[in-house]
Amino acid sequence: YGSYSGAVPTEKITWGKLDIDTPRFMIESDATIVAPLIFARVLGW
C-alpha cells in the first residue's frame, strides 16, 4: 500500500493509500529477516 514515508495512517487514508478498514500495522525490520518468516508462514513450512 505504498511506502511508510513518515506519514501516519490517517494521512495515508486521505491520500487513498489505505482504506478506513485497513489494519494498521507497521513492522520496522530488515527484509532479509522478515521476508523468509512471512514466506514460510504463507507456504506452510
C-alpha positions in Angstrom: 0.0 0.0 0.0 2.9 2.3 -0.6 5.9 3.1 1.5 5.9 4.4 5.1 7.4 7.8 4.1 6.9 9.1 7.7 3.2 9.6 7.2 0.8 8.5 9.9 -2.0 6.1 8.9 -4.7 8.7 9.0 -2.7 10.8 6.5 -2.4 7.8 4.2 -6.2 7.3 4.3 -6.6 10.8 2.9 -4.2 10.0 0.1 -6.1 6.8 -0.7 -3.2 4.5 0.1 -5.1 3.0 3.0 -8.8 2.3 3.5 -10.6 3.2 6.7 -11.0 -0.5 7.5 -7.3 -1.4 6.7 -5.5 -2.9 9.7 -2.7 -0.5 10.7 0.5 -2.5 11.3 4.0 -1.1 11.0 6.9 -3.5 11.0 10.3 -1.9 11.2 12.9 -4.6 10.3 15.2 -5.7 7.7 13.7 -7.6 4.7 16.3 -10.3 4.9 14.9 -11.2 8.4 11.2 -10.7 7.8 10.7 -11.9 4.3 11.7 -15.6 5.0 9.5 -15.7 8.0 6.5 -14.4 6.0 7.1 -16.8 3.1 7.5 -19.7 5.5 4.2 -18.9 7.1 2.4 -18.4 3.8 3.8 -21.6 2.3 3.0 -23.6 5.4 6.6 -24.6 6.1 
